[in-house]
Amino acid sequence: MSVFIPLLDAQTDEALIQSVSRIGPVIVSALSTPLALPENVSRYILLDHDTSFDLDDIVQKLDQGAEKVIIPLAWSKEIVGILPPERVMLLLDVGNVSAVSDKIRNGVSGVLIKTPSLDIEFITSVSRFFSGAEIHVLSTVTSTPPSLSIIRELRSSGTILVLPASLLTLSGTTSKQINIADAFIGPLVSDRPDGLFPTVVTEDSRSLGLVYSSAASIKETILTGKGVYQSRKHGLWRKGETSGATQDVLSIRVDCDLDALEFNVIQHGAGFCHLNRPSCYGGERGLPALQRTLQSRLSSAPEGSYTRRLFNDSQLLRAKIMEEADELCRAETKEEVAFEAADLIYFALTKCTGAGVSIADIERSLDKKAKKVVRRAGNAKPQWTNAQASSSKEAVAPAPVPAAKQTIDPHSPIRMRTYDLSQTSRSERALLLKRPVLNSAAMIAKVRPIVDAVRSGGDKALLGFVSQFDGCTVLEGTPILRAPFPELPPGALADNVRAAIDVAYANVRKFHAAQVEPALKVETMPGVVCSRFARAISRVGLYVPGGTAILPSTALMLGIPAQVAGCKEIVIATPPRPDGSISPEVMYVAKLVGASAILRAGGAQAVAALAYGTETVPKVDKIFGPGNQWVTAAKMFVQNDTDALVSIDMPAGPSEVLVIADETCNPAFVAADLLSQAEHGVDSQVVLVSVNLPDSTISAIEAEVDSQARALPRVDIMRESIPKSIIVKTTSLEQAIGFSNDYAPEHLILHLRDAPSVVAQVENAGSVFVGPYSPESCGDYASGTNHTLPTNGYARQFSGVNTQSFQKHITSQEVTADGLKGLGPVVATLADCEGLGAHANAIRIRLRTMNA
């Protein structure tokens, strides 16, 4: 519903057109030069007495998308009964209102009254005659705008004011023009004590969430086109200002009572919800969910997979669409029709996604079709009226049915895909930087029942999940082991493994101990001393993946900085073995780092126990450590639960490495570094950026990747991860470093001439490995740096785990009496400026005492 409607002309400023288009329909004169209106805006075409009557032209305007036509009374007999009433409005003046017959009144959806004065009593009487119709009024006096009180009174009576564009402005309201936001906000009436307006935010006809708007936030949104709301605690909230999840506002509508709003937006970034979900009401369903899945598969589906074939092979996709259309035509029961229609929609939307067409694009096309007045005859094309084609299923060649899982030929080369950066478009380059999308909303929905059960059921629920998911049924009473831990049996830990752990421990501890910062103390002005000092986070939980795998390195990388920082309670969580024991390697590290307890549990259940505590598991303040998507989703869930009061180290994703290599590289070394990450999992991200490498060197690297992979124990994983990995060819070191900084890899390896000098150009990376003799494996285990690093591009914002990760910094200030004499007047002045009298009083009461 509109508050007012602007009447645009050829002189209307483009910026003004953009702003008024957000707040409802616009009226455009048929005599005006065509205006460049946004595609989503509804437009009414004004056909006044200066326009010659042409029914075909009027029908054409409606067919081209006009919402309504506004016609003079003299034309009504030619149009009423011919055009749909909801598409026609009547143009009247004060003198001919009484000449409208009942037939004409019932054949239109509303009226636009031209009047020299905005007489509320007269307009109300007209409204009674046109009961149920839309009443619009346009003042013929165009020298000054109506007052806000007149706009408010008209709107409260159910009348919509039409304002010529010449009376509207994006600047402040004056005696000659009214600001469009002032005109829109004027009639709104809040029923809340704080004066705010409940605002429903939608996208593509789907609700994203409920927020609040103020006059200031509405005004900024109208003028900028960006989502701006009013936080009840923090003032103006410019959506996405810090998170990047911005909004483009398409339209703002008010409800029938003028006390609530609807913002229709295009949502960018992770989504509207603070949990990085598209909607506050849970994950997407139906067509939006299918669209998001297909868009993800378009960018990440492996070469040779069925989905990739659908996108790449137009004949295969055509055959599937034809096949499913035929099966839908043959369906008879309600269930069959629904099933076959879903199949057809899937393949039709695959076609649309590959062509860059969204559901919103389809809906706009449907809206245009719905607005057409002239209807087609509805006859089918000849090839589809053939009786044999419609009755014989064999008329359409069936598409090949994909296998349940893509079969990989063990004899085919294990190769990466190659791209030349100088020949890629901006959009193609952006695709090279993308990682597979984790459906965090869906995973959080899956882990929520586990987390809730442990939170409410304590040890009993936790032990049940340990039995169900960790495969350990022998734990009795408690899953926790408290220090001091029992000595390892003789021979449980091989001597060479013990010695290796000892060296790694020494190196990692030495590097992390050097990260401890001394307290900072600064006298900012005489008598005013500010300081900052570190305090350890008291209780930390360290998640160490385990079960069939043995990962003492993760226990070292998390336990040592916690120990150096001085954390009072260190709880290691790791899945137990079937007999309830913990691997001797992890047990040995637990003793080295001074762990206070070991939680014998893995997965989301372990994260929940650490976050909330149980009868025996201590609650922690921060959770660290890598894990699968269940662990990651559980960490994301608990950090956003204010009842848990727990933070996490960083977002997690699949392991990744980016190698930059020039002509000095050793192909065998480069291949080995790529494979060291590719073996982590089928979703590992492996990138080689070549700097002016000849094709022969690239071929040598590819040959080494293939031969080395076949000789390694996890070759089956690499057969899947390597074909999804990429080689990016660049022509200069600057181009290569630029791509790497945009990619922001977890691990960056430099196989370059004078590699140390290049480190200064690195802006975004989790950890850098410099030169041919610095394999990433060293950092994973024992060089001294930490291997818990940001993935998925988060190296732009996050550091890897370090000693400061286990600390928080506290500031203090000490002000002497003389110091307050100098600082106090400054503070009191600023407090007065912000209207915080008690703040100023706390200063002045002391100054008065000192001066007494």
N, C-alpha and C positions, 0 to 999 in steps of 0.2 A: 504494500500500500504506500502511496506517495504522500509526502507532506506538501510539496508544491511541484509544479511542472514548469520547466523552462521553455520558452519559445525562442528557438534559435534562428539566426539568419546568416547570410553570407559573410557578414562582418564579425561573427562571433569568434573570439580568440580560441585557438586550438587547445590551450591549457585549460580554459574554462569549459570547453566541450568535454574534455577528459574527466574533469571533476564532477560536473552535473550528471554525466552518464552513470556515475556510481550510485546516485540516489534516486533512481527511478526512470520512468519514461521521459522522453523529450518530444516536443512538438516542432515540426519543421514545415515551413510554408512550401507548397507545391511550386511556387514561383521562384523560390530561392535556388541559388547555385547548389548543386549536390554537395553535401558536407561529408567529410571523412569521419564517420561515427564508429566507435568501437563495435565489434561484431555482436557483442552480447546485449547491447542496449535496445530497449523497446522504443519504437518511434511511432508517433501519430503524424499523419500527413494532413495539413490544414489546406482545404480547398475553399477559398472564399469566392466572393461574387466576381472578382476580377479574373477568375479562371473559367474558361469555357467548359461546358459539360461534355464529358467523353467517358461513357461507361466502360469501354474497353481499357482506357488508360487507368481508370480507378481500379479495375480488377487487376491490371498488371502491377500496380503499386502494392496491392495486397499480396499478390503472388510472389513478389520480390522481397517480402518479409516485413512490410509495414504491419504494425499491430492493429491500428485502426485508421480510418479516414474520417475527417471532420468535414461535413458537407453543409452547404447553406440550406435553409428551409425550402427554398424554391426548387431544389433538386430532389427533395425527399420522395415525391410521388414516383420518380423514375427509379429510385434505388430501394426504398423500403419494400420488402418482400422478395427482392432479387438477391441482395447480399445478406449474409448472416447478421442478425442484430448485434451480436457481440463484437462485430468488426466495424460498426458504424456509430458515430456520434453526430449530434445535430448542432450547427452553429446558429445561435440566436442573438438578437439584441433586445433591448428593453421593450421595444414596441411590438415585436411579433411573437412574444411568448404565448400570448392568449390564442394565437392562430394555429397552434399545434393540435391536431386531432388525436383521438385515442389510438387510431390505427398507426399513426406516425410515432406516437409516444411508445407504443409497444414494439415498434420495429427498429429501435435504436437502443444502445447500451448506456447512453448518457448524453449530456448537453454541455456545450461551452457557451457561456453567456458573456457577450461584450456589453460593458456598462461603463458610463462615465464616472460613477461613484460606487464604492463598495458598500452598498446599503445592506446591512445584515438582515434587516426585517424583510426587504424585498427578496433577497436571495433565499431566505428561509421559506417564504411563501412559494417560490418556484420549486424548492426542494420537495415541498409537500405534494405539488402537482406531479412531479416526476419521481414519485416514491419508488425506491428500489433501484434507481438509476444513479450513475455517477454524475455529480454536479461539479463543473469547473467554471471558474469565473475569471475574466480577463478585463482589467481596467483599460479604458481607452486613453487615460491620462498617463503618458509615458515620461513625464519630466521628473517625477520623484517617486521613489518606491513606497509601498505601504509600510506602516509601522509594524514592529514585531507583534504588538498587541492585536492589530487587525488580522495579521496572518494567523495568530493563535486563536482568535475568536472564530474566524472562518473555518479553520480546520476542526475545531471542537464541535462545530455545527454540522460537520460532515461534508463541507465544501472544500475543494482543492483549488488553490489559487494558481493561476498561470502568470508567470513573470517573464516579460521580455528580457532577452539576454543583455540589452543595453542597461538594464537596472541592476544587473548582477556583477559582482566583482570577486576576485580572489584576495583582494586587499581588505583593509578594515572598512567597516560600515560607515558611510557618510550620509549627508542629506540627499546626495544624488544617486548613490548606489548602496545596495545591501550585500554584505558578504554571504556567499551561498551557504556556508556552514551555519551562520547565524539564522538564516531563513529556515534551514532544515531543523535546527535544534529548538527554535523558538516555541513551537507548539507541543514539544514533548513534555510529558508530566511523569515524574518518578513517584512511585508509591512507597519508596524506601526512605528511612530516616537519613541515610547518608547521601540521598539525591542521585544515586547511581541507577543505571538502566541495565537489567539483565540482558545479556547478549548471547544468542545462539550462533555459533560459528559452524558453517557448513562448507562442504566441497563436493561438487558433482552430486548434489541432492542427498549427501550423507552428512550426518551430524558429527562434528569433530569434538565439540565440548561446549561448556557454558562458562562465560566470563562476564565481566562487568565493564560498562562504558560510562564515561563522564562527558560533560560538554566539551572539555578540552581534548579528550582522546578522540571523540567523534569528529571534531573539527580538524584535527591533524590527519585523521584517516581520509576524510573527504578531500583534503587539499593535496595529500601526498600519494594516496592510493596504497599505502602500506598499513598492515594490521597494527593498530595502536589501541590499547585497552587501559583500564584503570585498575591497578592492584589495590585491594582494600588495605594493604599494609605498606606498600612501597611507592605509591603514586603512579605516575604514567609508566605503562609497561609497553615498550616497543617490541613486539613479538620478534624473536630471533636476533635481537641486537647483540647478544653475547653467544647464543648457541648456533647461530647461522640458519635456524629454522624460520626464515622470514615468510611473510605472506604478501601476495598481491591481492588487493580487495577488488572484486568485480562489481559487487553491488551491496548496498545497504538498504534494508527495508524496515519499516516500523510495523508493529502489529496494530490491530483494530482499535485498541485502547490507548495507543500512543505512549505506552510505558515500557515497551520491550523492543529489542532490535534483533535483526538477523543479518549477519555478515556472510556473504558468499565469497569464498576466497580461492586462490590457488596456493596451496601449501607447499613450501620448499623444505629441503633438509630432511632430517630424520622423521619429522612428523609434528603434529600439534601438541601431543601429550609430553609432559616432562619426563616420562619413562621411555622416551624415544619411540613412541608408537604413533601410527597415523591418527588415532582417535583416542580420546579419554575413555571411550566406551568399549575398548577392546580392539582386537584385530579386525582387519577387513574381512568381508564375506562376499560371496557371490561374484559378480562381474568385476568389481574393483580388485578383489583378491586375485582373480584369474589374470587380470591385466598386469598387476605388479609381478606375478610369477613369470608371465611371458616376457615382460620387459627385462627381467633379470636373466632369463634364459637366452634372450637375444644377444646379450653382451657376454655371457659366460659359458654357454653350452659348449662342450668339447667338440672338436672337429670329428666328424664321423658318427656322432650320436644321432638318435632319431630326431630330437628337437632341432639340432643344427641342420639336418637334412631337410626338415620342413621349411626352415627359413631360406635355405640355399637352393632347393630344388622346386621351382615353381610348378613343374608338371606333377610332382608327387603331391604337393599341397592342393593343387586343383583337383586331382583325382580323389583325395580325401574329402574335400568339400562336396564334390558331386556325389560321392558314395553316401555321405551322411545325409545330404538333402534328399536323396532317393529313399533312404531308410526312414526318414521322418515322414515322407509322403505315404509310406506303407504302414506306419504305426497306426494302431487302432485304439488301444486302451489308453486311459489317462496316464498310466505309468509308462507305457511305451513311448507316447508322445513326449513326455517330459524327458525321458532318457535320451531319445534320439535328438531332441531339440538341444539338449546340453552338449552332445557330441558335435553337432553342427556349429553351435556358438563357439565352442573351443577352437575349431579349425578356422572359422571365420575371423575370430579375434586374433589368431595367429597370423593370418593374412594382413590384418589391420596393423598389428604391432610391427611386422616386418616393413610395412610401408610408412611407419611413423604416425599412424592414425590412432588417436586415443578414444576412449569411451565418450569423453566430453565432445570430441569432434563428431562422433556419431550422433550424439544427442542434439547437437546444433543442427545437423542435417535433418533429423527427425522433426525438430521444431519448425524448420523451414517448410518441410512437406506438410505439416499440420496446418500451416498458415495459408496454404494455397486454396484459392477459391475455385479456380478452374480444375476440374478433375479429368484424369485420363480415362479413356474408354475401358481400360482394364483388360485388354486382350493380351494373351501370352504370345511370345515370339513363335514363329512357325516350328522351329526345331523342337519346342517343348510341347506342342500340341499333337505330335505324332503319337498315335495310339500305341505303336510298338515300343517307342521310347518310354512311354509312361507305364507300360504294363510289364516290361521285361527287365528284370534287374541286371541281366547280362549286358544291357545296352551301355552301362557305365563300367569301365574297367576298374576292378577293385584295386586299391592301393596296397602295396606290400605291408604286411603286419609286422611291426617291430618285434624283435626278440625281447624277452623279459629283461635281459641285461646285455649291454654291448659286449660282444666277444672280441677280445684283443688277440691278434695273431702274434704268437710268441716269436715268430721269425721276422716280423716287420721291424724296420729301424726305429729306435727310440730317439725321436727327434723333437726339437723345439720348433715353434713357428717364428718366422722372420718378418720384420717390418722395417721399412726405410723411413726414418723420422722426417727426412726432407721431402718425402712424397706423401705424407699423411696430412689430412685436413685437421682443423682444430677439434672437430667432434671425434675424429678417429684417434687423435692423440689422447683425448679425454678418456676414451674407452681403454686405451693401453694402460692408463693409470688406475683403472678401477679394479677392485677386488670383488670376489664373490660376496653377495649380500647375505648376511645372516638374518633370518627372520626372527629377530629378538622378541617381538611380541608373541609369536607362536611358542617359542621356547619358554618364555617366562610363564605363559599360561600352563605349560606342561609341568614346570617345576613348582608352581604355586601350591598344588595339593601336598607335595612332599614337604615343602618348607612349613606349611601350616600345620601338618601332622606332627612334625618334630617340635615345633614351637608349643603346641598344646599338649602333646603326648609325652614329651621328654624322652628319657632313656628307653622306655618300652617301644615307642614308635621308632626311635633311632635304630635299636637293635633289630627290629623287624625289617627295616630297609637294608641294613648291613647284610642280613640273611638273604634278602630278595635280590639286591643289586650287586653286592660285593662277593656273594657266594660263600660267606662264612657263617656257619650255624652253631659254632661252638663257644661263642662269647657268652659268659654267664654274669648277669647282674650289671656289669658296667663295661662300656667300650673304652674306658680311659686307663692309661698306664701312667703312674706318677713317678717322678724322679725320687730317689736314685734308682736308675734302671739296673736290672741284673747284668752281671758280667757275661760277655759272649762266651759260649762254649768253645773249648780248644778246637781250632781248625775251622770254625764257622766263617771266619774272614781270612782270605788268603793273604799271605804276607805282602805280596806285591801290590794288592789292592789297598791294604792298610797304608803302605808307604806312599802310594799315589794320592790317597785322600789326605794324608798328612801334609804333603807338599802343596796340594791345592788349597788346603785350609790356611797354610802359612801365607801363600801368595794373596789369596782373596782377603784375608784379615789385614795384611799389611796395607793393601790398597784402600780398603774401606776405613781403616783406622786413620789414614791420612786425610780423610774427608771430614773429620770432626772439626767444626769451626769454633774458634774461641768466642767468648762473649763480646758483644759490641757495646761500647759506651761513647756517647757524643754529647758535648755541651753545645746545644743549639743556640743559646744566647746566655749571657751571664746569669748564673743562678738557676739555669734550666738544664738538667742532665737527663738525656734519654738513653735507654739501654735495650738491648735485645739479647736473650739467652735461650739456649735450647734445653728442652726437657724430653726425655724418652717417652714414647707412647707406652703406657703401663702394660697393657695386655695385647699381645698380637697372636694371630692365628696364621700358620704357614701351611698352605696346601701343597703337598708333595704327591703328584700322581704316582700310582704304583700298581698293585695287583700283580699281574704277570711280569710287568716291567720293573726294573730296578733303577731308581733315579736318585742316587746320593748327591749328584751334582746340584739338583734343585734344592735339596735340604741345605747344602753348603751355601748356595747363593742367597737363600732367604735367612738362614739361621745366623750367619756371620754378621751381617749388618745389624740385625736385631741385637746380637750380643754386644757388638761394639757400641751401639747407641745406648745400651743400658736398660733395655726393656725388662721389667720385673717378672713378667710371666710370658713364656714362649711356648705356645701349644702347636705341635706339629700334627697335622691331620693327614693320614695316608691310608689307603685301603689295605686291610689285612690279607694275609694269605689264607687259604682254606682252613688251616689249623689254628687260626687266630694270631699267629706270630707276625712280626714285622721283619723285613729283610735285614740281615745283620749289617749291611752297608749303611742303611738309613739309621739303624739303632746306634751304630758307631758315631755317625755324624751328630745325632741327637745329643750324645754325651759330650762331644767336642764343643758344640755351640751352647751348651748349658740349658737345653730345653727343660722346661718344668713338667711337661706332660706330653704324651702321645695319644692322639685320638685315633683309634682303629676304625676308621670309616672313610669312605670316599664319596664322590659325587655331590649332588645337591643336598643330601642328608647331612654330610659333614659340614658344609657351608652353613646350613641352618643351625646346627648345634653350636658352631662357633659364634654365630651372630646373636643368638638368643640365650645360649646356655641351657643346660639341663640339670637334673639332680646331681650329676657327677662331672659334666663337662663345663669348664669355666667359660663364661661369656668373655669375648675379646672386644677390643675397640677398633681393630683394623685387620682386614683379611688380605693376605698376599698369596700369590702363586698362580701358575698356569693350570689349565685343565681342559676337558672337553666342553662341548657346547652346553651340557647340563650344568657343569660347574660355573661356566661363564654366566649363564642366565641366572643361576641362583645368586651369584655375587651381585649382578646388576639389580636383582629384585630386592635383596636385603639392604643395599646401600640407599635405596629410595624409600625404605620403610622407616619413618621417624621413630617408631617404637623400638627398632633395633639399635639405633644410635651407633652404627658401625660404618666405617668407610672401607674402600678397597684400593688396591694399588693402582690399577689402570685397566682400561678396556682390553680385552684379549681377542685374538683371532688366529688363523692358521700361521705357521712359521713361514718366514720369507727371507730371501736374500737378493740383493742386487749387486752384480759384479760389473765394474767398469774396467775394460781391458783395451790396451793399445798394442802397437806392433812389438813391444818388448815382452809381451806376455808369453808364458809357457802354456800351450794348449792343454796339456795334461793337468797342470795345476788348476787352471780355470774350470775344466770339466769336473775335477774332484770337488771344488768348492760349490759348484752348482748342485751336484748330487748330494752333498752333505746336508742340504736343506730339503731337497726333493724327497729324501727317504722318510721324512717325518710323517707325511700323510698324503693322501690323494689330493687334498686341497692345498698343499703347500704352494707358495708363490715364489717362483724362481725366474729371475730376469738377468739377461746378459746385455749390457750396453757396450757396443763396440765403438772404438774411436778410430775412424779411418782404417779399419782392418780390411785387408784384401780378402776376397772370397776364399782364397786357398787357406787362410788362417781360420776363418769361420768354419770351413769344411773340416779342418783338422780338429777343432774344438768339438764339433758335432760327432765326429768319428770317435773321439775320446769319450764323450758322454755315452755313446752307444756301447762301446766295448767295456768301459769300466762298470756301467750299470749292470751288464749281464753277469759280471763276476761278483756282484755284491749280494748279500743275503736278502735284502728287501727289494729285489728287482721288480716284483709284482706291483708294489706301490709306485715305483718310479715309472713303470709302463703307463700309469694313469696320470701322474703329476707332471712328467716331462712334456707330453704332448700339449698340455695346457699352458706351458711356460713359453716365454717369448725371448727372442733376440731382437734388440732395437739397434739399428745401424745409424750412427751419427757421423757427422763430418768434422767435428771439432771437439776438443775437451770441454769448451764452454757449453756447447749444446748437450753433451753427455751429463755434465754436472747439473745443468738446468733441469734436465729430465729427472735425474736422481732426486734433486731437492723437491721437485713436485711430487714424486712418488713417495718420498719419506719412508725408506725401507727400514725394517727391523735391523737387518745386518747389511752393511755396505763394505764391499771388499774392493780395494784399489790395486789392480795389476797394471801399474802405470810407470812410465819413466819419471824418476824423481817424485815418487808417490808422497813422501812426507810434505812436500811443498803444496800439494793439492788439498790437504786436510783443511787449510784455512778457508777454502771455498765451500766446504760442506756446511749447509744450514740445517738440514733435516735428516736425521738418521738416529737409530737407536744406539748402535755401536759401530765404529769404523775399524777396519782391519787393513793395515797399511803395508803394502809391498808383497812380494811373492812368497815370503816365508812367514806370513801372518794369517794362517787359515782360520776360518771362523770357529773351528773346533777348539782352538786354544781358549777363546773367550767363553765357550760353552762349559769348559771344565776347570782350567787351572791358571790362566795367565794372571788373573787378579781382578779383572773387570767383572761386572755382573751379567748374567745371561738372561735375566728376566727383563724383557725389553718391550717397548710399545710396538704393536703391529697395526695392520690395516690403515696405514697413513697417520696414525695417532702420534708418530714421532714429530709431527708439526707442533703438537701442544704438550706432549708428555716426555718426561725423562725416563730412563730405565731405573729399576730399583737401585737405591743407593743408601748410604747411612742416613741421610736426611729424610728418607722415606719413612723411617722409624722414629722420627722426632717431630715435635711441633715447636715452633718458636714463640716465645712470650716476650712482649715488650713491657717496659716499665718507664716511669718518669718520676723524677724527684725535683721539686721546685722549692727553692728557699724563699724566705720572706722578701729578700731583695729581688729575687727572680720574679716573684709574683707582681711586684710593683711595676716591673717592665712589661711582663707578659699579660697581666690581668686586664688592663684597658683594651688590649687587642681582642682578647677572648670575649669580653663583655660586649664590645661593639658588634662582633660577628653574631653573638647570641641574640642581641636585639634585632639585628638584620633578619634573622630567621624566625623571630617572634617567640623565642624560647626564654621566657622571663626567669624561670627557675635556674637555668644555666647561668644567666648573667648575675642573678642574686647570689649564687654560690661564690662568685668572684668578689662582688662588691661588699658583701658582709665581712669578708676577710680584710679587704682594703680599708674599710671604715675602722675596723678594730686596730689595724696597724697605725692608722693616722690619728686615732683618738688620744 
